[in-house]
Amino acid sequence: MSPTPAKDKPRCAWVGDDPLYRDYHDREWGVPERDGRALWEKLILDGFQAGLSWITILRKRENFRRAFAGFDPHKIVRFGARDVTRLMGDAGIVRNRAKIEATIGNARAWLELGDGEFAKLCWSFVGGKPRDNRFSARAQIPAETAESRALGKELAGRGFRFVGPTIVYAWMQACGLVNDHLTSCFRYDQVKRTSRASPSTR
């Protein structure tokens, strides 16, 4: 088990006292993700989060992975009505039929693009490298941007669902396409250094 992150470090304003949330912020949020399947999994989870708090999804993440065959699009694309019924009866996940059915459709859309092409497409909307926003206050952070609107529109045109601009921007933040750690947060400089070392995807 990972050690509980220290409480005395300066963090982004949205991080509360929940150790799971702090660990997610301290180790994962904002780190550039280049793996197409991992990007897809996080996009699906952000879609499930719509209307809910992220900590709710975080607590259920392992249940989601179990229920959705490890988020393997090759397996999910074969899900049928019986699987939808099974998932609707699974209290370990968010039981929303529209989101469950969208996940199956999104697996099909992902497969049509392919792992490398999905990552390349997504990263192309920030020029292939993480964007450092240098926000000093939470109020400066937007809910959506021109890039998230454009990317969401592109993904929707390719058959993806639950890819509105707000969902897409939250996903861009989580996957490190943008560095939205506040400049006062101890992770800001760490993620920035990671971003500089991250290879360009073009």
C-alpha contacts under 8 A as a table, 3 or more apart, distances in Angstrom:
res1	aa1	res2	aa2	distance
4	T	19	P	6.20
4	T	23	D	6.92
5	P	19	P	7.11
5	P	22	R	6.51
5	P	23	D	6.00
5	P	26	D	7.30
6	A	9	K	6.30
7	K	17	D	7.90
9	K	185	C	7.89
9	K	186	F	6.62
10	P	184	S	6.69
10	P	185	C	5.08
10	P	186	F	5.69
11	R	15	V	6.81
11	R	182	L	7.75
11	R	184	S	7.21
11	R	185	C	4.35
11	R	186	F	6.16
11	R	187	R	7.36
12	C	15	V	5.92
12	C	138	R	7.82
12	C	181	H	6.16
12	C	182	L	5.75
12	C	184	S	7.64
12	C	185	C	5.51
13	A	16	G	7.90
13	A	138	R	6.62
15	V	21	Y	6.58
15	V	22	R	6.26
15	V	25	H	7.25
16	G	21	Y	6.96
16	G	22	R	7.09
17	D	21	Y	7.48
17	D	22	R	7.03
18	D	21	Y	5.28
18	D	22	R	6.31
19	P	22	R	5.04
19	P	23	D	6.00
20	L	23	D	5.11
20	L	24	Y	6.18
20	L	58	L	7.89
20	L	59	R	7.90
21	Y	24	Y	5.09
21	Y	25	H	6.21
21	Y	55	I	6.60
21	Y	58	L	7.79
22	R	25	H	5.07
22	R	26	D	5.92
23	D	26	D	5.04
23	D	27	R	5.91
23	D	28	E	7.80
24	Y	27	R	5.49
24	Y	28	E	5.27
24	Y	29	W	6.11
25	H	28	E	5.85
25	H	29	W	4.93
25	H	30	G	7.96
26	D	29	W	6.99
26	D	187	R	6.71
27	R	31	V	7.88
28	E	31	V	5.71
28	E	174	A	7.58
29	W	173	Q	7.25
29	W	174	A	4.68
29	W	175	C	6.62
29	W	176	G	7.15
30	G	173	Q	5.59
30	G	174	A	4.80
30	G	175	C	5.39
30	G	176	G	3.96
30	G	177	L	7.52
30	G	178	V	7.07
30	G	179	N	5.79
30	G	180	D	7.06
30	G	181	H	7.21
30	G	191	V	6.77
31	V	174	A	7.29
31	V	175	C	5.95
31	V	176	G	4.68
31	V	191	V	5.94
31	V	194	T	7.16
31	V	195	S	7.42
32	P	130	P	6.95
32	P	175	C	5.43
32	P	176	G	3.96
32	P	177	L	6.10
32	P	194	T	7.52
32	P	195	S	6.32
32	P	198	S	7.13
33	E	38	A	7.36
33	E	39	L	6.62
33	E	175	C	5.24
33	E	176	G	6.31
33	E	177	L	7.74
34	R	38	A	7.91
34	R	39	L	7.24
34	R	119	A	6.24
34	R	201	T	7.89
35	D	38	A	5.38
35	D	39	L	6.16
35	D	115	D	7.40
35	D	116	G	7.59
35	D	119	A	6.58
36	G	39	L	5.06
36	G	40	W	6.16
36	G	114	G	7.98
36	G	115	D	4.62
36	G	116	G	5.90
36	G	117	E	7.76
36	G	118	F	5.76
36	G	119	A	4.67
37	R	40	W	4.96
37	R	41	E	6.19
37	R	72	D	7.83
37	R	115	D	6.07
38	A	41	E	5.08
38	A	42	K	6.29
39	L	42	K	5.29
39	L	43	L	6.21
39	L	119	A	7.19
39	L	175	C	7.00
40	W	43	L	5.02
40	W	44	I	6.24
40	W	110	W	7.62
41	E	44	I	5.17
41	E	45	L	6.32
41	E	71	F	6.11
42	K	45	L	5.03
42	K	46	D	6.09
42	K	171	W	6.86
42	K	175	C	7.76
43	L	46	D	5.07
43	L	47	G	6.25
43	L	168	V	7.42
43	L	171	W	5.99
44	I	47	G	5.04
44	I	48	F	6.41
44	I	103	T	6.53
45	L	48	F	4.99
45	L	49	Q	6.18
45	L	57	I	7.04
45	L	61	R	7.97
46	D	49	Q	4.89
46	D	50	A	6.67
46	D	54	W	7.98
46	D	167	I	6.16
46	D	168	V	7.92
46	D	170	A	7.31
46	D	171	W	6.30
47	G	50	A	5.52
47	G	99	K	7.18
47	G	162	F	5.35
47	G	163	V	7.07
47	G	167	I	6.40
48	F	57	I	7.49
48	F	94	V	6.95
48	F	99	K	6.26
49	Q	52	L	5.12
49	Q	53	S	6.41
49	Q	54	W	5.97
49	Q	56	T	7.77
49	Q	57	I	6.17
50	A	53	S	7.92
50	A	167	I	7.07
52	L	56	T	6.98
53	S	56	T	5.50
53	S	57	I	7.17
54	W	57	I	5.22
54	W	58	L	6.13
55	I	58	L	4.81
55	I	59	R	6.08
56	T	59	R	5.39
56	T	60	K	6.51
57	I	60	K	5.04
57	I	61	R	5.80
57	I	94	V	7.99
58	L	61	R	5.07
59	R	62	E	7.65
60	K	63	N	5.18
60	K	64	F	6.21
60	K	92	G	6.28
60	K	93	I	5.97
61	R	64	F	5.01
61	R	65	R	6.28
61	R	93	I	7.97
62	E	65	R	4.99
62	E	66	R	6.22
63	N	66	R	5.10
63	N	67	A	6.03
63	N	92	G	5.52
63	N	93	I	6.13
64	F	67	A	5.07
64	F	68	F	5.87
64	F	70	G	7.93
64	F	92	G	7.35
64	F	93	I	5.74
65	R	68	F	5.26
65	R	69	A	6.11
65	R	70	G	4.46
65	R	71	F	5.85
66	R	69	A	5.54
66	R	70	G	5.75
67	A	70	G	7.53
67	A	87	L	6.99
67	A	90	D	7.97
67	A	93	I	7.85
68	F	71	F	5.27
68	F	72	D	7.43
68	F	76	I	6.60
69	A	72	D	5.91
69	A	75	K	6.71
69	A	76	I	6.91
71	F	76	I	7.16
72	D	75	K	5.50
72	D	76	I	6.19
73	P	76	I	4.90
73	P	77	V	5.82
73	P	107	A	4.68
73	P	108	R	7.24
73	P	110	W	7.28
73	P	111	L	6.92
74	H	77	V	5.69
74	H	78	R	7.27
74	H	107	A	7.31
74	H	111	L	7.43
75	K	78	R	5.59
75	K	79	F	7.16
76	I	79	F	5.25
76	I	103	T	7.88
76	I	104	I	5.76
76	I	107	A	6.30
77	V	104	I	5.38
77	V	105	G	7.10
77	V	107	A	5.41
77	V	108	R	5.65
78	R	104	I	7.92
79	F	82	R	7.71
79	F	83	D	5.60
79	F	84	V	7.38
79	F	104	I	6.76
80	G	83	D	5.35
80	G	84	V	6.44
81	A	84	V	5.04
81	A	85	T	6.26
82	R	85	T	5.11
82	R	86	R	6.20
83	D	86	R	4.87
83	D	87	L	6.08
84	V	87	L	5.10
84	V	88	M	6.07
84	V	97	R	7.40
84	V	100	I	6.87
84	V	101	E	7.18
85	T	88	M	5.08
85	T	89	G	6.41
86	R	89	G	5.26
86	R	90	D	6.49
87	L	90	D	5.03
87	L	93	I	7.83
87	L	95	R	6.85
87	L	100	I	7.55
88	M	91	A	7.93
88	M	95	R	5.00
88	M	96	N	6.97
88	M	97	R	6.74
89	G	95	R	7.25
90	D	93	I	6.08
90	D	95	R	6.98
91	A	94	V	7.23
91	A	95	R	7.13
95	R	100	I	7.59
96	N	99	K	5.43
96	N	100	I	6.16
97	R	100	I	5.04
97	R	101	E	6.03
98	A	101	E	5.28
98	A	102	A	6.00
99	K	102	A	4.89
99	K	103	T	6.17
99	K	162	F	7.59
100	I	103	T	5.18
100	I	104	I	6.74
101	E	104	I	5.25
101	E	105	G	6.41
102	A	105	G	4.96
102	A	106	N	5.87
102	A	160	F	7.58
102	A	161	R	5.73
102	A	162	F	7.31
103	T	106	N	4.89
103	T	107	A	6.17
103	T	161	R	7.91
104	I	107	A	5.18
104	I	108	R	6.69
105	G	108	R	5.15
105	G	109	A	6.37
105	G	159	G	7.37
105	G	160	F	6.93
105	G	161	R	7.62
106	N	109	A	4.88
106	N	110	W	5.99
106	N	159	G	6.94
106	N	160	F	5.05
106	N	161	R	6.61
107	A	110	W	5.06
107	A	111	L	6.16
108	R	111	L	5.19
108	R	112	E	6.33
109	A	112	E	5.20
109	A	113	L	6.63
109	A	158	R	6.45
109	A	159	G	5.57
109	A	160	F	6.07
110	W	113	L	5.24
110	W	114	G	5.93
110	W	115	D	7.39
110	W	118	F	6.85
111	L	114	G	4.94
111	L	115	D	7.51
113	L	117	E	5.67
113	L	118	F	5.76
114	G	117	E	5.39
114	G	118	F	5.94
115	D	118	F	5.39
115	D	119	A	6.51
116	G	119	A	5.32
116	G	120	K	6.09
117	E	120	K	4.95
117	E	121	L	5.91
118	F	121	L	5.18
118	F	122	C	6.23
119	A	122	C	5.27
119	A	123	W	6.10
119	A	201	T	7.69
120	K	123	W	5.30
120	K	124	S	6.01
120	K	128	G	7.62
120	K	201	T	5.64
120	K	202	R	5.84
121	L	124	S	5.23
121	L	125	F	7.23
122	C	125	F	5.93
122	C	126	V	7.99
122	C	151	L	6.99
123	W	126	V	5.67
123	W	127	G	6.55
123	W	128	G	4.82
123	W	129	K	6.87
123	W	177	L	6.85
123	W	201	T	6.30
123	W	202	R	7.33
124	S	127	G	4.91
124	S	128	G	4.93
124	S	201	T	7.23
124	S	202	R	6.17
125	F	128	G	7.20
125	F	147	E	6.09
125	F	150	A	7.84
125	F	151	L	6.58
126	V	129	K	6.25
126	V	130	P	6.73
126	V	131	R	6.59
126	V	147	E	7.24
126	V	177	L	6.84
126	V	178	V	7.98
127	G	202	R	7.53
128	G	200	S	5.14
128	G	201	T	4.66
128	G	202	R	5.33
129	K	177	L	7.01
129	K	195	S	7.49
129	K	198	S	7.58
129	K	199	P	7.53
129	K	200	S	5.38
129	K	201	T	6.87
130	P	176	G	6.28
130	P	177	L	4.62
130	P	178	V	5.14
130	P	179	N	6.76
130	P	195	S	6.02
131	R	177	L	6.25
131	R	178	V	4.46
131	R	179	N	6.01
132	D	178	V	5.94
132	D	179	N	4.92
132	D	180	D	7.21
132	D	192	K	7.26
133	N	178	V	6.91
133	N	179	N	5.99
133	N	180	D	6.05
134	R	179	N	7.61
134	R	180	D	7.06
134	R	181	H	7.77
134	R	182	L	6.67
134	R	183	T	5.82
135	F	138	R	7.38
135	F	140	Q	6.20
135	F	141	I	6.79
135	F	180	D	6.65
135	F	181	H	7.31
135	F	182	L	5.19
135	F	183	T	6.04
136	S	140	Q	7.38
136	S	182	L	5.13
136	S	183	T	5.26
136	S	184	S	6.59
137	A	140	Q	5.60
137	A	141	I	7.45
137	A	182	L	6.47
138	R	141	I	5.56
138	R	182	L	7.29
139	A	142	P	7.75
141	I	180	D	7.33
142	P	145	T	6.77
143	A	166	T	5.62
143	A	169	Y	6.85
143	A	170	A	7.60
144	E	148	S	6.02
144	E	149	R	7.07
144	E	165	P	5.55
144	E	166	T	4.98
144	E	168	V	7.81
144	E	169	Y	5.44
145	T	148	S	5.15
145	T	149	R	6.20
145	T	165	P	7.27
145	T	169	Y	7.04
146	A	149	R	5.13
146	A	150	A	6.11
147	E	150	A	5.08
147	E	151	L	5.96
148	S	151	L	5.08
148	S	152	G	5.82
148	S	165	P	4.97
148	S	166	T	7.34
148	S	168	V	5.56
148	S	169	Y	5.24
148	S	172	M	7.81
149	R	152	G	5.16
149	R	153	K	6.11
149	R	164	G	7.15
149	R	165	P	4.59
149	R	168	V	7.79
150	A	153	K	5.14
150	A	154	E	6.20
150	A	165	P	7.95
151	L	154	E	5.00
151	L	155	L	6.12
151	L	165	P	7.84
151	L	168	V	7.55
152	G	155	L	5.14
152	G	156	A	6.03
152	G	163	V	5.11
152	G	164	G	5.53
152	G	165	P	5.65
152	G	168	V	6.23
153	K	156	A	5.10
153	K	157	G	6.12
153	K	163	V	7.77
153	K	164	G	7.68
154	E	157	G	5.10
154	E	158	R	6.48
155	L	158	R	5.05
155	L	159	G	6.56
155	L	160	F	5.39
155	L	161	R	7.90
155	L	163	V	6.94
156	A	159	G	5.15
156	A	160	F	4.71
156	A	161	R	6.04
156	A	163	V	6.59
157	G	160	F	7.22
160	F	163	V	6.70
162	F	167	I	7.34
163	V	167	I	5.95
163	V	168	V	5.72
164	G	167	I	5.45
164	G	168	V	6.08
165	P	168	V	5.04
165	P	169	Y	6.01
166	T	169	Y	5.19
166	T	170	A	6.26
167	I	170	A	5.27
167	I	171	W	6.25
168	V	171	W	4.99
168	V	172	M	6.09
169	Y	172	M	4.84
169	Y	173	Q	6.21
170	A	173	Q	5.17
170	A	174	A	6.25
171	W	174	A	5.00
171	W	175	C	6.00
172	M	175	C	5.25
172	M	176	G	6.03
172	M	177	L	4.99
172	M	178	V	6.08
173	Q	176	G	5.35
173	Q	177	L	6.22
173	Q	178	V	5.35
173	Q	179	N	6.48
173	Q	180	D	6.19
174	A	177	L	7.88
175	C	178	V	7.78
176	G	179	N	5.76
176	G	195	S	7.93
179	N	188	Y	7.40
179	N	191	V	7.19
179	N	192	K	7.16
180	D	188	Y	7.89
181	H	185	C	6.25
181	H	187	R	6.70
181	H	188	Y	5.12
182	L	185	C	5.24
182	L	188	Y	6.34
183	T	186	F	7.89
183	T	188	Y	5.61
183	T	189	D	7.67
184	S	188	Y	7.29
185	C	188	Y	5.49
186	F	189	D	6.75
186	F	190	Q	7.31
187	R	190	Q	5.03
187	R	191	V	5.90
188	Y	191	V	5.40
188	Y	192	K	6.10
189	D	192	K	4.90
189	D	193	R	6.16
190	Q	193	R	5.27
190	Q	194	T	6.32
191	V	194	T	4.89
191	V	195	S	6.00
192	K	195	S	4.97
192	K	196	R	6.31
193	R	196	R	5.16
193	R	197	A	6.46
194	T	197	A	5.18
194	T	198	S	6.16
195	S	198	S	4.94
196	R	199	P	7.93
